[in-house]
Amino acid sequence: MQTPKPNEVLQSFAAKHGVNVLNREFAELMDSLDPLRGCRERFAVPKRGTLPGADPVVAEVDKECIYLCGNSLGLKPVKADLYIQQQLDKWAKMGVEMHFEEPLPAAKCDSYLREELGRLVGADPSSVCLMNGLTVNLHLLLLSFYQPTQTRFKILLEGHAFPSDRYAMRSQAELRGFDPNEAVLEIHPREGESTLRTEDILKVIKEQGSSIAVVCLSGVQYYTGQKFDMETITKAAREEGCLVGWDIAHAVGNVRLELDKWGVDFACWCTYKYLNSGPGCIGGAYVNKRHERRDAPHLKGWWSNKESTRFQMRDGCDTAPGVDGFRLCNPPPILVALVKASLEIFDEVGMEKILDKQFLLTGYLELLLKAHFSIGDTDVPSTTVITPEDVTERGSQLSLEFSYPLHQVHKELQKRGVVCDVRLPNAMRITPAPLYNSFQDVHQFITILQDVFSICKTEAA
């Protein structure tokens, strides 16, 4: 039986209750019935007047902003203040003794939250860890998993990947003495299309698999919001003898992940987007348990030792198995505390409820965009959604292109207290996050966008 589309579910529900799906009353109805509506109060939502781009004349400064930028930086969990203060107080009262005292002892805090992380990414808790930052972890993992030979030396990633990923892949190739223009194999969408087709990715893997050492794509593409078929791609790549890693920065906390089940070799992610841990917070890493005793060398530090022998201060490294062996140094408990403040909410709510709301919330955004701004007469402002319509190929984010200048539209939205972001060359990313965004947020955004388009039209004339 075919799964209904979000617009079909929403329209059916509106008809059942005798409400026009395009009207604010429908958004209010959906919010009143939302099982996650209480989660919003667990986050700090900025007021419009505190935003640097807001115009007091038009922003209604005392109202909460319309925050649609969780794809870039999630909102602060209210409990973050308490958990950070606990660490500061412990430092003040105990000094060095804080390293071994609860909550979150500094010397052991990277071993906390593993159960919660494991549930989020679909992995055995012992195969995930909080450490370093996203790109640092990517480099550490690639130094071990990318072992090129003269015949198998390529790294496959998507075209227009996030710069940090591209820089990491290219520098890894250079470090091994390869020309990155030859070693880094980028796959691009077909002419006239915005997103990659799974069949095209599989074709490249099939045709060039014998020369590909590592396949390392994004779980969810940062620019288009496309979710890749991680299971199918991983299976195909492993059948060709490739190792498979995923950058799941835009996927974790956003889409369903089953890293163990899919046979992924390694993965890494940041925690400050959908996981709401704060800018530049500690990253996460995963190494499949079949690599617990990996022969390939990797960089080591004091924290690469087993915890049981770490403080014996041996000359040789008593390397911990799996992902623990990639740790380098003492983790910052303040950063782990920030992750804790958010993961508690995720673990309490559960990804199933989050994904259920995402299906409707992002679907509602898509429905309203198409109803009000579909491409038609060239004199009418239009919006093109470049994110896949198929809900199995996306998460919360919709990436938009406009018939009016992108930066002009963005500036006018900022003036009115809407927070979203622009990514060059031509996309605005709009992301209603299920934990703290409401259906009324989405409806207000569309209403404001209509006003912005009217201004742009007047100025263009």
C-alpha positions as CSV (number, residue, x, y, z in Angstrom):
1,M,0.0,0.0,0.0
2,Q,1.4,3.4,-1.0
3,T,2.2,5.8,1.8
4,P,0.0,9.0,1.5
5,K,1.8,12.3,0.8
6,P,1.8,15.0,3.5
7,N,-0.4,17.3,1.5
8,E,-3.0,14.6,1.2
9,V,-3.0,13.9,4.9
10,L,-3.2,17.6,5.8
11,Q,-6.0,18.3,3.3
12,S,-8.0,15.3,4.5
13,F,-7.6,16.4,8.1
14,A,-8.7,20.0,7.2
15,A,-11.7,18.7,5.4
16,K,-12.7,16.5,8.3
17,H,-12.6,19.5,10.7
18,G,-14.2,21.9,8.2
19,V,-11.2,24.2,8.1
20,N,-9.4,25.7,5.1
21,V,-5.9,24.2,5.0
22,L,-4.5,27.5,3.8
23,N,-5.9,29.6,6.7
24,R,-4.3,30.4,10.1
25,E,-7.1,28.5,11.8
26,F,-5.8,25.3,10.4
27,A,-2.3,26.0,11.8
28,E,-3.8,26.7,15.2
29,L,-5.8,23.5,15.1
30,M,-2.7,21.5,14.3
31,D,-0.8,23.1,17.1
32,S,-3.5,22.4,19.6
33,L,-3.4,18.7,18.7
34,D,0.4,18.5,18.4
35,P,1.8,15.9,21.0
36,L,5.1,17.7,21.0
37,R,3.7,21.2,21.6
38,G,5.1,21.3,25.1
39,C,8.7,20.8,23.9
40,R,9.0,24.4,22.6
41,E,9.1,25.8,26.2
42,R,12.2,23.7,26.8
43,F,14.1,25.9,24.3
44,A,15.1,29.6,24.4
45,V,13.3,31.2,21.4
46,P,14.8,34.7,20.7
47,K,12.6,37.7,20.6
48,R,12.5,39.5,17.3
49,G,13.8,42.7,18.8
50,T,17.0,41.0,19.9
51,L,18.0,40.0,16.4
52,P,20.6,42.2,14.7
53,G,18.8,42.3,11.4
54,A,15.4,43.1,12.7
55,D,13.7,46.4,12.0
56,P,11.7,47.7,15.0
57,V,9.2,49.4,12.7
58,V,8.0,46.1,11.1
59,A,9.3,43.3,13.3
60,E,6.9,43.4,16.3
61,V,9.9,43.3,18.6
62,D,8.3,41.8,21.6
63,K,7.2,38.6,19.8
64,E,9.2,35.5,19.5
65,C,11.1,35.3,16.2
66,I,10.2,32.8,13.5
67,Y,13.3,30.6,13.9
68,L,13.7,28.3,10.8
69,C,17.4,27.8,10.9
70,G,17.8,24.6,13.0
71,N,19.7,23.2,10.0
72,S,22.6,25.5,10.8
73,L,22.3,26.1,14.6
74,G,19.6,24.7,16.8
75,L,18.1,26.7,19.6
76,K,19.5,26.6,23.1
77,P,17.9,24.1,25.4
78,V,16.8,25.9,28.6
79,K,18.6,23.4,30.8
80,A,21.9,24.2,29.2
81,D,22.4,27.1,31.7
82,L,21.9,24.7,34.7
83,Y,24.2,22.1,33.3
84,I,27.0,24.5,32.5
85,Q,26.7,26.2,35.9
86,Q,27.0,22.8,37.6
87,Q,30.4,22.4,35.9
88,L,31.5,25.9,36.8
89,D,30.4,25.4,40.4
90,K,32.2,22.1,40.7
91,W,35.4,23.6,39.3
92,A,35.1,26.5,41.8
93,K,34.4,24.1,44.8
94,M,36.7,21.2,43.9
95,G,39.4,22.4,41.6
96,V,41.2,19.4,40.1
97,E,39.0,17.0,41.9
98,M,36.2,17.7,39.5
99,H,37.9,15.3,37.1
100,F,36.3,12.3,38.9
101,E,33.2,13.7,40.5
102,E,29.6,13.7,39.3
103,P,27.9,15.2,37.4
104,L,29.9,14.5,34.2
105,P,33.4,14.0,35.7
106,A,35.8,15.7,33.4
107,A,38.1,12.7,33.0
108,K,35.2,10.4,32.0
109,C,32.5,12.6,30.4
110,D,33.1,11.3,26.9
111,S,31.9,7.9,28.0
112,Y,28.5,9.4,29.0
113,L,25.5,9.8,26.6
114,R,26.5,6.8,24.6
115,E,23.2,5.0,25.0
116,E,21.3,8.1,23.8
117,L,23.7,8.6,20.8
118,G,23.5,5.0,19.9
119,R,19.7,5.2,19.8
120,L,19.9,8.3,17.6
121,V,22.2,6.8,15.0
122,G,21.2,3.2,15.2
123,A,24.4,1.8,16.7
124,D,25.8,-0.2,19.5
125,P,26.6,2.4,22.3
126,S,30.2,1.2,22.5
127,S,30.7,2.2,18.8
128,V,29.8,5.9,19.2
129,C,31.6,8.6,21.1
130,L,31.7,12.4,21.7
131,M,35.0,13.8,20.7
132,N,36.7,16.7,18.9
133,G,34.8,18.5,16.1
134,L,33.3,17.2,12.9
135,T,36.3,17.9,10.5
136,V,38.9,16.8,13.0
137,N,37.0,13.5,13.4
138,L,36.7,13.1,9.7
139,H,40.4,13.5,9.3
140,L,41.2,11.1,12.1
141,L,38.9,8.5,10.6
142,L,40.1,9.0,7.0
143,L,43.8,8.6,8.1
144,S,42.9,5.1,9.1
145,F,40.2,4.1,6.7
146,Y,41.6,5.8,3.5
147,Q,44.5,3.5,2.7
148,P,45.0,4.1,-1.0
149,T,47.0,2.0,-3.5
150,Q,48.1,2.8,-7.0
151,T,45.0,1.1,-8.4
152,R,42.4,1.8,-5.6
153,F,42.9,5.4,-4.5
154,K,39.7,7.4,-5.1
155,I,37.3,9.0,-2.6
156,L,33.8,9.4,-3.8
157,L,31.6,12.3,-2.6
158,E,28.8,14.4,-3.9
159,G,29.4,17.5,-6.0
160,H,28.9,20.7,-4.1
161,A,29.6,18.9,-0.9
162,F,30.1,21.2,2.2
163,P,33.5,22.9,1.9
164,S,34.9,21.3,5.0
165,D,34.3,17.9,3.6
166,R,35.8,18.8,0.2
167,Y,38.8,20.3,1.8
168,A,39.3,17.2,4.0
169,M,39.0,14.8,1.1
170,R,41.3,16.7,-1.1
171,S,44.0,17.3,1.6
172,Q,43.8,13.6,2.5
173,A,44.6,12.7,-1.1
174,E,47.4,15.2,-1.3
175,L,48.8,13.9,2.0
176,R,49.2,10.5,0.3
177,G,50.9,11.9,-2.8
178,F,47.8,11.8,-5.1
179,D,46.5,14.6,-7.3
180,P,43.2,15.5,-5.6
181,N,41.7,16.4,-9.0
182,E,42.1,12.7,-9.9
183,A,41.7,11.1,-6.5
184,V,38.6,12.9,-5.3
185,L,35.7,11.8,-7.5
186,E,32.7,14.1,-7.3
187,I,29.4,13.1,-8.7
188,H,27.0,15.8,-9.9
189,P,23.3,15.9,-10.7
190,R,22.2,15.5,-14.3
191,E,21.9,18.6,-16.4
192,G,18.9,20.7,-15.4
193,E,18.4,18.8,-12.1
194,S,19.2,19.9,-8.6
195,T,19.6,16.6,-6.8
196,L,21.4,13.3,-7.4
197,R,19.6,10.2,-8.5
198,T,20.4,7.1,-6.5
199,E,20.7,5.1,-9.7
200,D,23.5,7.5,-10.9
201,I,25.4,7.1,-7.7
202,L,25.1,3.3,-7.9
203,K,26.3,3.4,-11.6
204,V,29.5,5.3,-10.7
205,I,30.2,2.8,-7.8
206,K,29.6,-0.1,-10.2
207,E,31.7,1.3,-13.0
208,Q,34.6,2.7,-10.9
209,G,34.3,0.7,-7.7
210,S,37.6,-1.1,-8.3
211,S,39.4,2.3,-8.1
212,I,37.4,3.7,-5.2
213,A,39.0,3.3,-1.8
214,V,36.3,5.1,0.2
215,V,32.8,6.3,-0.4
216,C,32.1,9.3,1.8
217,L,28.9,11.2,1.2
218,S,26.6,13.4,3.3
219,G,23.7,11.6,4.9
220,V,21.6,14.7,4.1
221,Q,23.1,17.2,1.6
222,Y,23.5,20.6,3.2
223,Y,22.6,22.7,0.2
224,T,19.6,20.9,-1.3
225,G,18.4,19.1,1.8
226,Q,18.4,15.8,-0.2
227,K,18.6,12.6,2.0
228,F,20.6,10.0,0.3
229,D,19.6,6.3,0.4
230,M,22.4,5.4,2.8
231,E,21.4,1.8,3.1
232,T,21.4,1.1,-0.7
233,I,24.6,3.1,-1.4
234,T,26.5,1.5,1.5
235,K,25.5,-2.0,0.3
236,A,26.5,-1.3,-3.3
237,A,29.9,0.2,-2.3
238,R,30.8,-2.6,0.1
239,E,30.0,-5.2,-2.6
240,E,32.6,-3.4,-4.8
241,G,35.2,-3.6,-2.0
242,C,35.0,0.0,-1.0
243,L,34.9,1.2,2.6
244,V,32.0,3.5,3.4
245,G,31.8,6.5,5.7
246,W,29.1,9.1,6.1
247,D,29.1,12.7,7.2
248,I,25.8,12.8,9.1
249,A,26.0,16.4,10.4
250,H,22.7,17.2,8.7
251,A,21.2,13.8,9.3
252,V,21.6,13.1,13.0
253,G,18.5,14.1,14.9
254,N,16.8,14.9,11.6
255,V,16.2,11.5,9.8
256,R,16.1,7.8,10.8
257,L,19.6,6.3,11.0
258,E,20.6,2.6,11.3
259,L,24.4,2.7,11.0
260,D,24.9,-0.8,12.3
261,K,22.1,-2.4,10.3
262,W,23.3,-0.7,7.1
263,G,26.9,-1.9,7.5
264,V,28.5,1.5,7.5
265,D,32.2,1.4,8.3
266,F,32.5,4.9,10.0
267,A,30.6,8.1,10.4
268,C,31.1,11.5,12.1
269,W,28.9,14.5,12.9
270,C,28.5,17.8,14.6
271,T,26.0,18.3,17.4
272,Y,25.0,21.9,17.0
273,K,22.5,21.7,14.2
274,Y,19.5,19.4,14.9
275,L,21.0,18.3,18.2
276,N,21.0,21.9,19.6
277,S,24.3,21.8,21.5
278,G,25.6,25.3,20.7
279,P,28.0,26.7,18.1
280,G,31.2,24.8,17.6
281,C,30.3,22.2,20.2
282,I,31.9,18.8,20.5
283,G,31.4,16.4,17.6
284,G,30.5,12.7,17.4
285,A,32.1,9.7,15.8
286,Y,31.1,6.1,14.9
287,V,33.2,3.1,14.1
288,N,31.5,-0.2,13.2
289,K,32.3,-2.9,15.8
290,R,33.8,-5.1,13.0
291,H,36.7,-2.7,13.0
292,E,37.4,-3.0,16.8
293,R,40.8,-4.5,16.0
294,R,41.6,-2.6,12.9
295,D,45.1,-3.3,11.5
296,A,45.4,0.1,9.7
297,P,47.3,2.6,11.8
298,H,45.7,5.8,13.2
299,L,46.8,8.8,15.2
300,K,46.7,8.3,18.9
301,G,46.8,10.4,22.1
302,W,46.6,9.8,25.8
303,W,42.8,9.3,25.6
304,S,43.3,6.6,22.9
305,N,44.3,4.3,25.8
306,K,41.9,1.9,27.4
307,E,40.3,3.6,30.4
308,S,41.5,0.8,32.7
309,T,45.2,1.5,31.9
310,R,45.1,5.1,30.9
311,F,46.5,6.4,34.2
312,Q,49.2,3.9,34.4
313,M,51.2,6.2,32.2
314,R,52.8,3.5,30.1
315,D,55.4,4.2,27.4
316,G,53.4,2.3,24.8
317,C,49.7,3.0,24.0
318,D,47.4,0.3,25.3
319,T,44.9,1.2,22.5
320,A,41.2,1.0,23.2
321,P,39.1,-0.9,20.7
322,G,37.0,0.6,18.0
323,V,36.0,4.3,18.1
324,D,37.6,4.8,21.6
325,G,41.0,4.3,20.0
326,F,40.5,7.4,17.9
327,R,40.1,9.7,21.0
328,L,43.0,11.9,21.6
329,C,42.5,14.0,24.7
330,N,40.5,14.9,27.7
331,P,37.0,16.0,26.6
332,P,35.5,19.3,27.8
333,P,32.7,18.6,30.3
334,I,31.0,21.9,29.6
335,L,30.6,20.9,26.0
336,V,29.3,17.5,27.0
337,A,26.9,19.2,29.3
338,L,25.5,21.1,26.4
339,V,24.9,18.0,24.4
340,K,23.3,16.4,27.5
341,A,20.8,19.2,27.8
342,S,19.5,18.5,24.3
343,L,19.8,14.7,24.1
344,E,17.6,14.4,27.2
345,I,14.8,15.9,25.2
346,F,15.4,13.6,22.2
347,D,15.6,10.6,24.4
348,E,12.4,11.5,26.2
349,V,10.4,12.2,23.0
350,G,11.9,9.6,20.7
351,M,12.7,9.9,17.1
352,E,9.5,8.3,15.9
353,K,7.4,11.1,17.3
354,I,9.8,13.7,15.9
355,L,9.6,12.1,12.5
356,D,5.9,11.9,12.6
357,K,5.6,15.6,13.2
358,Q,8.3,16.3,10.7
359,F,6.3,14.6,8.0
360,L,3.4,17.0,8.6
361,L,5.3,20.1,9.5
362,T,7.7,20.2,6.5
363,G,4.8,18.9,4.4
364,Y,2.7,21.9,5.5
365,L,5.5,24.2,4.6
366,E,5.7,22.6,1.1
367,L,1.9,22.7,0.7
368,L,1.7,26.5,1.5
369,L,4.7,27.3,-0.7
370,K,3.1,25.5,-3.7
371,A,-0.3,27.0,-3.0
372,H,0.9,30.6,-2.9
373,F,4.1,30.7,-4.9
374,S,4.0,28.1,-7.6
375,I,5.8,28.9,-10.9
376,G,3.3,30.4,-13.4
377,D,2.9,33.8,-14.9
378,T,6.3,35.5,-15.0
379,D,4.7,38.6,-13.4
380,V,3.8,36.6,-10.3
381,P,6.6,36.0,-7.7
382,S,7.5,32.4,-7.6
383,T,9.4,30.0,-5.4
384,T,11.0,26.7,-6.5
385,V,11.6,24.0,-4.0
386,I,14.8,22.1,-5.0
387,T,14.6,19.6,-2.1
388,P,13.0,16.3,-3.2
389,E,9.2,16.0,-2.9
390,D,9.5,12.4,-1.9
391,V,9.5,12.4,1.9
392,T,11.9,9.4,2.0
393,E,14.5,11.6,0.3
394,R,14.5,14.5,2.7
395,G,14.3,15.6,6.4
396,S,13.0,18.8,7.9
397,Q,14.8,21.2,5.5
398,L,13.4,22.7,2.3
399,S,15.8,24.6,0.0
400,L,14.2,27.4,-2.0
401,E,15.1,29.4,-5.0
402,F,13.2,32.6,-5.8
403,S,12.3,34.7,-8.8
404,Y,13.5,37.8,-6.9
405,P,17.1,38.4,-5.8
406,L,17.9,36.0,-3.0
407,H,19.7,38.5,-0.7
408,Q,17.0,41.0,-1.1
409,V,14.4,38.5,0.0
410,H,16.6,37.4,2.9
411,K,17.2,40.9,4.1
412,E,13.5,41.7,4.1
413,L,12.7,38.5,6.0
414,Q,15.4,39.4,8.6
415,K,13.8,42.8,9.1
416,R,10.6,41.1,10.1
417,G,12.1,38.7,12.6
418,V,12.4,35.6,10.4
419,V,15.6,33.6,10.9
420,C,16.8,31.5,8.0
421,D,19.9,31.3,6.0
422,V,21.3,31.7,2.5
423,R,23.8,29.4,0.8
424,L,25.4,30.3,-2.4
425,P,24.9,30.2,-5.3
426,N,21.2,30.5,-5.0
427,A,19.4,28.7,-2.1
428,M,17.6,29.8,1.0
429,R,17.2,27.0,3.5
430,I,14.0,26.9,5.5
431,T,13.9,24.3,8.3
432,P,11.0,23.9,10.7
433,A,12.4,21.8,13.6
434,P,9.8,19.5,15.1
435,L,10.9,19.9,18.7
436,Y,10.4,23.7,18.8
437,N,8.7,24.9,15.7
438,S,4.9,25.2,15.3
439,F,2.5,25.0,12.5
440,Q,1.8,28.7,13.2
441,D,5.5,29.5,12.7
442,V,5.2,28.0,9.2
443,H,2.0,29.9,8.4
444,Q,3.5,33.2,9.7
445,F,6.5,32.7,7.6
446,I,4.4,32.3,4.4
447,T,2.4,35.4,5.3
448,I,5.5,37.4,5.8
449,L,7.0,36.0,2.6
450,Q,4.0,37.3,0.7
451,D,4.6,40.7,2.1
452,V,8.3,40.5,1.2
453,F,7.5,39.6,-2.3
454,S,5.1,42.5,-2.6
455,I,7.9,44.8,-1.5
456,C,10.4,43.2,-3.9
457,K,7.8,43.6,-6.8
458,T,7.3,47.3,-5.9
459,E,11.0,48.0,-5.8
460,A,11.6,46.1,-9.1
461,A,8.9,48.2,-10.7
